[in-house]
Amino acid sequence: MTEKDKQVPLLLWPVYAMWRLLTFILNITGRILCAILGLAMMFAGVTITLSVVAAPIGVPLAVFGFLLLVRALF
């Protein structure tokens, strides 16, 4: 697409600006929520792993929480 094809008409600019703001807010909210869930799952996984009996459940939970945290950061 050329630069001219990407231009938003002047009358639609307020709608376009509000849409961009909404997508930005939802993107940031999703990343923060993903990071919080990742930290909570890592903490729960490590806590469960401390009891040796439930270690097969705790280790994958901690790894999944770490992967969520990495996804939220990058």
C-alpha positions in Angstrom: 0.0 0.0 0.0 1.2 3.5 -0.7 1.1 6.4 1.8 -1.9 7.9 0.1 -3.9 4.6 0.6 -3.2 4.6 4.4 -4.5 8.2 5.0 -7.6 8.5 7.0 -10.3 10.9 5.7 -10.6 14.1 7.8 -14.2 13.3 8.8 -13.3 9.9 10.1 -10.2 11.0 12.0 -12.0 11.3 15.4 -13.3 7.8 15.1 -9.9 6.5 14.0 -8.2 8.2 16.9 -10.7 6.8 19.5 -10.2 3.3 18.0 -6.5 3.6 18.3 -6.7 4.8 21.9 -9.1 1.9 22.7 -6.7 -0.7 21.2 -3.8 0.8 23.0 -5.5 0.7 26.4 -6.7 -2.9 25.8 -3.2 -3.9 24.7 -1.6 -2.5 27.9 -4.3 -4.0 30.1 -3.7 -7.4 28.5 0.0 -7.2 29.0 -0.3 -6.2 32.7 -2.9 -8.9 33.4 -0.7 -11.5 31.7 2.3 -10.4 33.8 0.3 -10.6 37.0 -1.1 -14.1 36.1 2.4 -15.2 35.2 3.9 -14.1 38.5 1.0 -15.7 40.5 1.4 -19.0 38.6 5.1 -19.0 39.2 4.6 -18.3 42.9 2.0 -21.1 43.1 4.2 -23.5 41.2 7.2 -22.9 43.4 5.1 -23.2 46.5 3.5 -26.5 45.3 6.9 -27.8 44.3 8.2 -27.4 47.9 6.0 -30.3 48.9 7.8 -33.1 47.1 4.6 -35.1 46.5 3.0 -32.4 44.3 6.3 -31.5 42.4 5.1 -33.0 39.1 2.2 -30.5 39.2 4.2 -27.5 40.5 7.1 -27.6 38.1 5.0 -27.3 34.9 2.8 -24.7 36.6 5.9 -22.6 37.4 7.3 -23.0 33.9 3.9 -22.0 32.4 3.9 -18.9 34.6 7.4 -18.0 33.5 6.4 -18.3 29.9 3.4 -16.1 30.5 5.6 -13.5 32.1 8.1 -13.6 29.2 5.1 -13.2 26.8 4.0 -10.2 28.7 7.4 -8.5 28.6 8.2 -9.1 24.9 
